[in-house]
Amino acid sequence: MSCLHYKQNELYIENVNLKKIAEEFGTPCYVYSHAAIRNNWQAFDQALHSFSHRICYAVKANSNIAILNILAKLGSGFDIVSVGELERVIAAGGNPQQIIFSGVGKRENEMERAAELDIFCFNVESEPELERLALIATKHNKILNIALRINPDVNPQTHSHITTGTKENKFGIAAEDVIPICQEIATMPQLKLIGLACHIGSQITELHPFLLAMDHLIRLYQKLKRMGFNIHHMNIGGGLGIIYDHEHPPSITDYATAIKEKFKHDSLEIIVEPGRSIIGNAGVLLTRVEYIKQTHHKNFAIVDAGMNDLLRPALYNAWQTILPIIQHQAETKCYDIVGPVCESADFLGINRELAIKAHDLLAIDTVGAYGFCMSSNYNSRCRAAEILIDDHHIHLIRRRETIADLIGLEKLKTDA
């Protein structure tokens, strides 16, 4: 459900008029709802309350430290995939004992920093990674908790770029390799196998793929239990979809009910790693119409936000709802909403019926996940400001970049 609502034909988040935000902070500008973030996280927590569980927010979805701090205060754990995300969580007040380190390409220095902080668990994705982690544990005289991330070869029926659990993907350990690897782990006293993990993709809108993946985990768990391995938790990853257009994803309650039904006979902690389903509908991108360009074939609304600000439409052909911040009683026309970047892929919406004119403000909805965190400085464009709304309070949580920021790390070549 969107965090936006109209009041007297003007668009609001919570009790703040978005026109006011655009006037004060400029555009493009990301704006988030504190209440939506809190409510989404608590919906997971309440839906799983009867089970031992841990909610580890997927930091890659949106890594602003103010947002991470909101979640840390709620008691959230965190799923990270880099040392940068690790340091963000620590800076935001996150508990290292609530951190899970995932990802296929963990560098040695990243592993060492996570080991130094005594994080809760490493999700191991390959045998070479396992061997590197064992050496690091020995070097630092530590016993490190690990879980094996399984690749169950389940197609989640989502976009190919965000499918992560089929045999064609780089992620996880093939099911047939798990038992031999576990036998190897048994010879490594510096590593403690405490869990099995699985993450099959993102923006999944059906329960069936989740159920298939959980069945794989359960079968492996039962085999390992018979072999004497003491598995403490099942990490079923994230990936629950949200509504962008006309999708019908399972509700958080239905998702949790399916999880509880699958694991009702096992005394295990259940870990979920939602990202998009916590932050996605909590954020919008404000942009201003610079020009209305009418050709014989198309009407273009050229706005000041581009693919460098919001990559999802160009990368995934993703749909984002686009709304006027002030509603006009005027005839609508069909527009392509496009940005200023020098790429034909620089669009934010195609064939949208809108009543707009030059200098109007637009809100691109449901961009809290994979919005700002995937933005770039392409075309030497400064990245947008980020604003957090809490009831009627407005908080600048990341200032707009400046040209000085863009070139500050660079230097001219000096002649010898």
C-alpha positions in Angstrom: 0.0 0.0 0.0 1.4 3.4 -1.0 2.4 5.9 1.7 0.9 8.7 -0.5 -2.5 10.3 -0.1 -4.2 13.4 -1.5 -5.6 16.2 0.7 -7.5 18.9 -1.1 -5.9 17.9 -4.4 -2.3 18.1 -3.0 -0.1 15.1 -2.3 1.1 14.2 1.2 3.2 11.7 3.0 1.9 11.4 6.6 1.2 15.0 7.5 3.6 16.8 5.2 2.8 18.3 1.9 5.2 17.2 -0.8 5.1 20.5 -2.5 6.7 22.0 0.6 9.5 19.3 0.4 10.2 20.2 -3.2 10.3 23.9 -2.5 12.6 23.5 0.5 15.0 20.8 -0.7 14.7 20.9 -4.5 14.3 18.1 -7.0 15.0 15.3 -7.6 14.5 14.3 -4.0 13.8 11.0 -2.3 11.2 11.1 0.5 10.4 8.3 3.0 7.7 7.6 5.5 8.8 6.7 9.0 5.4 5.2 9.8 5.4 3.0 6.7 8.8 1.6 7.5 7.8 0.9 11.1 4.5 -0.6 10.2 5.9 -2.9 7.6 8.6 -4.3 9.9 6.2 -4.8 12.7 3.8 -6.6 10.4 6.5 -9.3 9.9 7.3 -9.4 13.6 3.6 -9.8 14.6 2.9 -12.3 11.9 5.7 -14.6 13.2 5.2 -13.9 16.9 4.3 -17.5 17.8 7.6 -18.8 16.4 11.2 -18.2 17.5 12.2 -15.8 14.7 14.6 -13.2 13.6 13.9 -10.5 11.0 17.1 -9.5 9.3 16.4 -6.5 7.0 18.2 -6.7 3.6 20.4 -3.7 3.8 21.0 -3.6 0.0 17.4 -2.5 -0.5 18.1 0.9 1.1 21.1 1.5 3.2 20.7 5.1 4.6 21.8 5.0 8.2 18.8 6.9 9.4 16.6 4.2 8.0 18.8 1.5 9.5 18.6 3.2 12.8 14.8 3.1 12.8 15.0 -0.6 12.2 17.7 -1.2 14.8 15.5 0.6 17.4 12.7 -1.8 16.5 15.1 -4.8 17.3 15.7 -5.7 13.7 18.6 -7.8 12.5 20.4 -7.1 9.3 21.4 -9.1 6.2 24.5 -7.6 4.6 26.6 -8.3 1.5 29.6 -6.0 1.9 31.9 -4.5 4.5 30.4 -1.1 3.5 26.9 -2.3 4.6 28.5 -3.8 7.7 29.9 -0.4 8.7 26.6 1.3 7.9 24.8 -1.0 10.3 27.3 -0.4 13.0 27.2 3.4 12.5 23.4 3.2 12.7 23.5 1.5 16.1 22.9 -2.1 14.9 23.9 -5.0 17.0 26.7 -7.2 15.5 25.0 -10.2 17.0 22.0 -9.5 14.8 24.0 -9.4 11.5 24.2 -12.1 8.8 26.8 -11.7 6.1 25.7 -13.1 2.8 27.1 -12.8 -0.7 29.2 -14.9 -3.1 32.3 -12.7 -3.3 33.3 -11.8 0.3 36.8 -10.5 0.4 39.3 -11.5 3.0 39.3 -8.0 4.7 35.5 -8.1 4.8 35.5 -11.4 6.5 38.1 -10.3 9.0 36.2 -7.2 9.9 33.0 -9.2 10.4 34.9 -11.7 12.5 36.4 -8.9 14.6 32.9 -7.6 15.4 31.6 -11.2 16.2 28.7 -11.0 13.9 25.9 -13.6 14.3 26.5 -15.7 11.2 28.2 -16.0 7.8 26.1 -17.4 5.0 28.6 -19.5 3.1 28.0 -19.8 -0.6 30.9 -22.0 -1.9 33.6 -24.4 -0.8 36.4 -22.0 -1.5 34.7 -19.4 0.7 34.4 -22.0 3.5 38.1 -22.7 3.3 39.0 -19.0 3.4 36.7 -18.4 6.4 38.4 -21.4 8.2 41.8 -19.8 7.7 40.6 -16.4 9.0 39.0 -18.1 12.1 42.3 -19.9 12.8 44.3 -16.7 12.3 42.2 -14.8 14.8 41.7 -17.7 17.2 37.9 -17.5 16.9 35.0 -20.0 16.4 32.8 -18.5 13.7 29.1 -19.3 13.2 28.2 -20.3 9.7 25.1 -21.3 7.7 25.2 -22.9 4.3 23.2 -21.0 1.6 21.6 -23.6 -0.6 20.7 -23.2 -4.2 17.5 -25.3 -4.6 17.1 -24.8 -8.4 13.7 -23.2 -7.9 12.4 -20.7 -10.4 10.7 -17.8 -8.5 8.9 -16.6 -11.7 10.3 -13.1 -11.4 12.6 -11.0 -13.5 15.8 -12.9 -14.6 18.1 -10.2 -13.2 16.7 -10.8 -9.7 16.4 -14.6 -9.8 18.9 -16.1 -7.5 17.9 -19.7 -6.8 18.3 -21.6 -10.1 21.2 -23.7 -11.2 22.1 -21.0 -13.8 22.7 -18.5 -11.0 25.9 -17.8 -9.2 24.4 -18.0 -5.7 24.4 -20.8 -3.2 25.6 -24.4 -2.9 24.0 -27.1 -5.1 21.8 -29.4 -3.0 23.9 -32.5 -4.0 27.1 -30.9 -2.6 25.7 -30.0 0.8 26.3 -33.3 2.6 30.0 -33.6 1.4 30.6 -30.0 2.5 29.0 -30.6 5.9 31.3 -33.6 6.3 34.2 -31.3 5.6 32.9 -28.8 8.1 32.9 -31.5 10.7 36.8 -31.5 10.4 37.0 -27.8 11.0 36.7 -27.0 14.7 37.1 -23.3 14.1 33.7 -23.2 12.2 30.3 -24.0 13.8 27.5 -24.9 11.4 24.3 -23.5 13.0 21.9 -23.0 10.1 20.8 -23.6 6.5 19.8 -20.7 4.3 18.1 -20.1 1.0 17.2 -17.0 -1.0 15.6 -17.6 -4.4 15.0 -14.1 -5.7 13.3 -10.8 -5.3 9.8 -9.4 -6.1 8.2 -12.8 -5.9 4.4 -12.6 -6.1 3.4 -16.2 -5.5 3.8 -18.5 -2.5 4.5 -21.6 -4.5 8.2 -20.9 -5.1 8.8 -20.2 -1.4 7.1 -23.4 -0.5 9.3 -25.4 -2.9 12.5 -23.8 -1.5 11.4 -24.5 2.1 10.8 -28.1 1.2 14.4 -28.4 0.0 15.7 -26.9 3.3 13.5 -29.3 5.3 14.8 -32.4 3.5 18.4 -31.3 4.0 17.8 -30.4 7.6 16.3 -33.9 8.3 19.3 -35.6 6.6 21.8 -33.5 8.6 19.9 -34.1 11.8 20.2 -37.9 11.3 23.9 -37.5 10.7 24.3 -35.7 14.0 24.5 -32.1 12.9 22.9 -29.7 15.3 21.1 -27.1 13.1 19.7 -24.2 15.1 18.0 -22.0 12.4 16.5 -22.0 9.0 17.0 -18.8 7.0 14.5 -18.7 4.2 15.8 -15.4 2.8 13.6 -12.6 1.5 12.0 -11.8 -1.8 8.4 -11.2 -0.9 6.9 -8.9 -3.6 5.0 -5.7 -3.3 2.5 -3.9 -5.5 3.9 -1.6 -8.1 1.0 -1.9 -10.7 -1.4 -4.8 -10.8 0.5 -7.5 -8.9 -1.2 -9.6 -6.3 1.6 -10.7 -4.0 0.8 -12.7 -0.8 0.2 -10.7 2.3 2.8 -10.7 5.0 0.3 -12.6 7.1 -0.2 -15.3 4.4 3.5 -15.5 3.9 4.2 -16.0 7.6 1.3 -18.6 7.9 2.9 -20.6 5.2 6.3 -20.5 6.9 4.8 -21.6 10.3 2.9 -24.4 8.7 6.1 -25.8 7.0 8.2 -25.7 10.2 5.6 -26.4 12.8 7.2 -29.8 13.7 10.7 -28.5 14.1 12.2 -26.6 17.1 14.1 -24.1 14.9 14.6 -20.4 14.8 13.2 -19.0 11.6 15.1 -16.2 9.9 13.6 -14.0 7.2 15.4 -11.3 5.3 12.9 -8.9 3.9 14.1 -5.7 2.1 11.7 -4.5 -0.6 8.6 -5.5 1.5 9.8 -3.2 4.3 11.1 -0.2 2.5 9.7 -0.3 -1.0 6.3 1.3 -0.5 7.7 3.7 2.1 9.5 5.9 -0.4 8.8 8.3 -3.3 11.0 10.3 -5.7 10.0 13.9 -6.4 10.8 15.4 -9.8 9.9 18.5 -11.7 8.8 18.8 -15.3 11.4 20.8 -17.2 9.8 20.7 -20.7 6.8 19.4 -22.5 8.0 18.2 -25.9 5.4 17.3 -28.5 6.4 15.5 -31.6 4.2 14.0 -34.4 4.6 10.6 -32.8 5.0 11.1 -29.0 4.4 13.5 -26.2 7.4 13.7 -23.9 7.4 15.2 -20.3 11.1 15.8 -19.7 11.8 15.8 -16.0 14.8 16.6 -13.9 15.1 13.0 -12.5 16.9 10.5 -14.7 18.0 6.9 -14.9 21.0 7.8 -12.7 18.5 8.7 -10.0 16.1 5.8 -10.5 17.6 2.9 -12.5 14.8 0.3 -12.1 12.7 1.3 -15.2 15.8 1.2 -17.5 17.3 -1.9 -15.9 14.2 -4.0 -15.4 11.6 -2.2 -17.5 9.9 -1.7 -14.2 6.6 0.0 -13.7 6.5 2.9 -11.2 3.2 4.8 -10.6 3.7 8.5 -11.4 1.4 11.1 -9.8 1.0 14.8 -10.0 1.8 16.5 -6.7 -1.0 19.0 -7.4 -4.0 17.7 -9.3 -5.2 19.8 -12.2 -8.7 19.8 -13.6 -7.5 19.6 -17.1 -7.5 17.3 -20.1 -5.1 14.4 -19.8 -2.7 13.4 -22.5 -0.5 10.4 -23.0 3.2 11.1 -22.1 6.5 9.3 -21.9 8.1 10.6 -18.7 11.8 10.8 -19.6 14.9 12.3 -18.0 17.9 14.4 -19.1 20.4 11.6 -19.3 21.9 10.9 -22.8 20.5 7.4 -23.2 17.3 6.2 -24.8 16.8 4.0 -21.8 16.4 7.1 -19.7 12.7 6.8 -19.0 10.7 6.7 -15.8 7.3 5.9 -17.3 6.0 5.1 -20.8 2.5 6.0 -22.1 1.2 7.7 -18.9 -2.1 9.5 -18.9 -1.5 12.8 -17.1 -2.8 16.4 -16.9 0.6 18.2 -16.6 2.5 21.3 -17.8 6.0 22.6 -17.6 7.3 23.2 -14.1 4.7 20.8 -12.5 5.9 18.5 -9.7 5.5 14.7 -10.0 5.9 11.9 -7.4 7.2 8.6 -8.6 5.8 6.1 -6.1 7.1 3.0 -4.4 10.8 3.7 -4.9 12.0 3.1 -1.4 13.8 -0.1 -2.4 16.5 -0.1 -5.0 16.0 3.6 -5.7 18.6 5.8 -4.1 21.0 2.9 -3.3 21.3 2.1 -7.1 21.7 5.8 -8.1 24.9 7.0 -9.7 26.7 10.1 -10.9 26.4 9.2 -14.6 26.6 12.3 -16.8 28.3 13.9 -13.8 24.9 14.4 -12.2 24.8 15.0 -8.4 22.8 12.5 -6.4 19.6 13.5 -4.8 18.8 14.5 -1.3 17.0 12.1 1.0 14.2 13.2 3.4 12.5 11.3 6.2 9.0 12.3 7.3 7.8 11.4 10.8 4.2 12.7 11.2 4.6 16.4 10.6 8.4 16.5 11.2 10.8 16.7 8.3 14.4 15.3 8.6 17.1 15.8 6.0 18.9 12.4 6.2 21.2 12.9 3.2 22.1 16.3 1.7 22.1 16.7 -2.0 25.5 16.2 -3.5 27.4 19.2 -4.9 29.8 19.5 -7.9 32.6 19.8 -5.3 31.6 16.3 -4.0 31.7 15.0 -7.6 35.3 16.0 -8.2 36.7 16.0 -4.7 38.3 12.6 -4.9 40.0 13.4 -8.3 43.2 15.2 -9.1 44.9 16.5 -12.2 47.9 14.6 -13.6 51.1 16.4 -12.7 54.0 16.5 -15.2 57.2 15.0 -14.0 
